Amino acid sequence: MTRLLPLVLLFALGLAADVRADDALPLCAGPDPSGLPEDPGADPARRLETLARWQQEGPSASQKLRMGALYRLGRNHPAALVDADLQKARELLADAALDGELTAMASSAELELAHGDAMSGMVWAQLYAHYMQIREPSQHRTYQADLIRRGFAALPPGQETEERVAGNVRAVLDRFGPRIEAGFAAGPGDDATAGPPCRPLHQVYPTELRGSGRVPLSGGRNTVRRHDLHRPGMALFRLHIAPSGEVSQALVVESLPGPAAGEALRASVQRLRFNAVADGAPTRTVLVPLVYDDQSVRIRD
């Protein structure tokens, strides 16, 4: 039986909630698609220049996530841009998570679980599930449940462990909760336009998903088997949307637990269809996470 992929989140890049659309203003310039670090088809030198520029200018929360994902998976990332550097990945992902990047919380959990710090991994997993339930409540939480299950499996069983986890989570919330909430309020800002006032692209040409949020798995179960996806997983994609509403390019930003999810789910995300806009409209850009649900685990409510 073909499994389904719940679409759990969708938002446009470059949101500018404090800027009102004004027909008298020119349209803001769209993001430059060249030299994206996640694009394996782009010039590697330009992609590395982008990473260096982000680092020099001070990366945004989303850029920290994107950089951290590249360093976490190294050459195994679908973009295969840099060698793995766990220290860089740990610092970037943790900083992004504390700035309100939900995916970075899951990335931090996977990094710590994979490299021997089960308690830290479990704390990040609990924080991810906590904020996902607040920010994006959904019954489709298989990946979250599997992440927490793996966290508990890596720790000594018993009430003492549960109490330690709960205490550590409370400590993080007490210390960093306001910073995380401020990050949520700020929203994504990688492609925000600087300079003269203009009409934000997403206000002039909004992006709306057509059809159900549950996406048929392209190619059926053979797709995930071919890419060795043997458990629930999640991949965050950067999609470029043509005026017709079709996906013109799908780039993997992050793939969890490992690279298999991004590769296995790419064909499915490319089948998504969005609202059509005027033929001459610029390419729209959205971030879409897809969760692979193998129906093996659930979070108990």
C-alpha positions in Angstrom: 0.0 0.0 0.0 1.3 3.4 -0.9 2.0 5.6 2.1 1.1 9.2 2.2 3.2 12.3 3.0 1.5 14.8 5.3 2.3 18.4 4.2 2.9 20.0 7.6 4.0 23.5 6.8 4.1 26.0 4.0 5.4 29.6 4.0 6.8 32.0 1.5 10.4 33.2 1.7 11.0 36.9 2.2 7.9 37.7 4.2 7.6 41.3 5.2 4.5 41.5 7.4 5.1 45.1 8.3 5.1 46.3 4.7 1.7 46.9 3.1 1.2 46.2 -0.6 0.8 49.6 -2.4 -0.1 49.5 -6.1 2.0 52.7 -6.6 5.2 51.0 -5.5 7.4 48.8 -7.8 7.5 45.1 -7.3 10.3 44.0 -5.0 13.1 42.1 -6.8 12.9 38.3 -6.4 15.6 36.3 -4.7 18.7 35.6 -6.8 18.5 31.8 -7.6 22.1 31.6 -8.7 24.8 30.4 -6.2 22.3 28.8 -3.8 24.3 26.5 -1.5 21.6 23.8 -1.8 21.7 23.7 -5.6 23.9 20.8 -6.8 23.7 22.1 -10.3 25.1 25.5 -9.6 28.8 26.6 -9.8 30.5 25.2 -6.6 32.7 28.3 -6.3 29.7 30.6 -6.3 27.9 28.4 -3.8 30.9 28.5 -1.5 31.0 32.3 -1.9 27.5 32.5 -0.7 28.3 30.6 2.4 31.3 32.8 3.1 29.2 36.0 2.5 26.5 34.7 4.9 29.2 34.0 7.5 30.8 37.4 7.1 27.5 39.4 7.2 26.1 37.4 10.1 23.7 34.7 8.9 19.9 34.9 9.6 18.3 32.0 11.5 17.2 30.4 8.3 20.7 30.7 6.8 22.2 29.1 10.0 19.9 26.2 9.5 20.9 25.8 5.9 24.6 26.1 6.7 24.3 23.7 9.6 22.5 21.1 7.5 25.2 21.2 5.0 27.9 20.7 7.6 25.9 18.0 9.5 25.6 15.7 6.5 28.7 16.9 4.6 29.2 15.2 1.2 26.2 13.0 2.0 23.9 16.0 1.8 22.2 16.0 -1.6 24.0 19.3 -2.3 27.4 17.7 -1.5 29.0 21.1 -1.1 31.3 20.8 2.0 32.9 18.2 4.1 31.1 17.3 7.4 32.1 19.5 10.3 30.2 18.5 13.4 31.4 21.4 15.5 30.3 24.0 12.9 27.0 22.1 12.4 26.3 21.9 16.2 26.9 25.6 16.7 24.9 26.8 13.7 22.0 24.4 14.3 21.7 25.2 18.0 21.8 28.9 17.3 19.2 28.6 14.6 17.0 26.6 16.9 17.2 29.2 19.6 16.3 31.8 17.0 13.0 29.9 16.4 13.9 27.6 13.5 11.8 24.5 14.2 13.6 22.3 11.8 17.0 23.2 13.4 15.6 21.7 16.7 15.1 18.4 14.9 18.5 18.7 13.2 20.2 19.3 16.5 18.4 16.2 18.0 19.6 14.0 15.1 23.1 15.3 15.4 23.4 14.6 19.1 21.7 11.2 18.9 24.0 10.1 16.1 27.2 11.2 17.9 26.7 10.0 21.4 25.0 12.7 23.4 21.6 11.0 23.9 20.5 13.4 26.7 21.1 16.5 24.6 19.5 14.8 21.6 16.4 13.9 23.7 16.1 17.5 25.0 16.1 18.9 21.4 13.6 16.2 20.3 11.3 17.2 23.1 11.6 20.9 22.3 10.9 20.2 18.6 7.8 18.3 19.4 6.7 20.9 22.0 7.0 23.8 19.6 5.6 21.9 16.6 2.5 21.1 18.5 2.1 24.8 19.4 3.1 26.3 16.0 1.9 23.7 13.6 -0.6 21.4 15.4 -1.3 18.3 13.4 -2.3 14.7 13.9 0.4 13.7 11.5 3.4 13.6 13.8 5.0 10.3 12.9 8.5 11.7 12.5 8.3 13.5 15.9 7.1 10.3 17.6 9.9 8.3 16.0 12.5 10.9 17.0 11.4 10.8 20.6 11.2 7.0 20.6 14.8 6.8 19.4 15.8 9.3 22.1 14.4 7.3 24.9 15.9 4.1 23.5 19.4 5.7 23.7 18.9 6.6 27.4 18.7 4.4 30.5 15.0 3.4 31.1 13.1 4.5 34.1 11.5 7.4 35.9 14.8 9.0 36.9 15.7 9.5 33.2 12.2 10.9 32.4 12.6 13.4 35.3 16.1 14.5 34.1 14.8 15.0 30.5 11.8 17.0 31.8 14.0 19.1 34.0 16.5 19.9 31.3 13.7 20.8 28.9 12.2 23.2 31.5 15.7 24.8 32.0 16.0 25.5 28.3 12.5 26.9 28.1 13.1 29.1 31.1 16.3 30.5 29.7 15.7 30.6 26.0 11.9 30.6 25.6 11.6 34.4 25.1 14.4 34.2 22.4 12.7 31.3 20.6 9.3 33.1 20.7 10.9 36.3 19.3 12.3 34.3 16.5 8.8 33.0 15.6 7.5 36.6 15.7 10.3 37.8 13.3 9.6 35.1 10.7 11.8 34.1 7.8 14.0 36.8 6.4 16.7 35.4 4.1 15.4 37.1 1.0 13.9 40.2 2.5 14.4 43.2 0.2 16.6 46.0 1.4 16.5 49.5 -0.1 13.6 51.6 -1.4 10.1 50.6 -0.5 8.5 48.1 -2.8 5.6 45.7 -3.0 6.5 42.3 -1.6 6.3 39.5 -4.2 4.3 37.2 -1.9 1.6 39.9 -1.5 1.3 40.5 -5.3 1.6 36.9 -6.3 0.5 34.7 -3.3 1.3 31.0 -3.3 -1.4 28.6 -2.4 -1.2 24.8 -2.5 -3.8 23.0 -4.7 -5.3 19.8 -3.4 -4.9 17.9 -0.2 -2.0 18.3 2.2 -1.6 14.5 2.1 0.6 13.8 -0.9 0.7 10.3 -2.6 4.2 8.8 -2.5 5.6 9.0 -6.0 6.6 5.5 -7.2 5.0 3.9 -4.1 7.1 2.1 -1.5 9.8 1.1 -4.0 10.8 4.8 -4.0 11.7 4.9 -0.3 13.2 1.4 -0.4 15.5 2.4 -3.3 16.8 5.3 -1.2 17.1 3.2 2.0 14.4 5.2 3.9 13.5 2.5 6.4 11.8 4.7 9.1 9.8 7.8 9.3 11.6 10.8 8.0 11.3 14.5 7.1 12.8 16.7 4.4 12.7 20.4 4.1 12.6 21.6 0.4 13.1 24.9 -1.2 10.7 25.0 -4.1 10.7 27.4 -7.1 7.2 27.8 -8.4 6.6 28.7 -12.1 3.7 31.1 -13.0 1.7 28.0 -14.1 1.9 26.7 -10.5 4.2 23.8 -11.3 7.4 23.2 -9.4 10.3 24.2 -11.6 13.0 23.2 -9.1 13.1 21.4 -5.8 16.2 21.7 -3.6 16.8 19.8 -0.4 17.6 22.1 2.5 17.6 19.5 5.2 17.0 15.8 5.3 16.2 13.9 8.5 17.3 11.6 10.0 19.8 11.3 7.1 20.1 12.0 3.4 17.6 9.3 2.4 14.5 11.3 3.1 15.5 14.2 0.9 16.3 11.9 -2.0 13.3 9.6 -1.6 10.7 12.4 -1.2 12.0 14.7 -4.0 9.9 13.2 -6.7 6.8 13.5 -4.6 7.3 17.2 -3.8 7.9 17.9 -7.4 4.3 16.7 -8.1 2.8 19.4 -5.9 0.7 22.0 -7.7 0.1 25.6 -6.6 -2.1 28.4 -7.8 -1.4 29.9 -11.3 -0.5 33.6 -11.7 0.1 35.9 -14.6 2.4 34.5 -17.3 5.0 37.2 -16.8 5.1 36.9 -13.0 8.5 36.2 -11.3 9.3 32.7 -9.9 7.9 32.3 -6.4 9.9 30.6 -3.7 8.5 28.6 -0.8 9.8 26.2 1.9 7.9 23.0 2.2 8.7 20.2 4.7 7.3 16.7 3.8 7.0 14.0 6.4 7.2 10.4 5.4 4.6 8.4 7.4 5.2 4.7 7.5 2.4 4.4 10.2 4.8 2.7 12.6 4.6 5.0 15.6 2.4 7.7 17.1 2.6 10.4 19.8 0.1 9.7 22.5 -2.0 12.7 23.2 
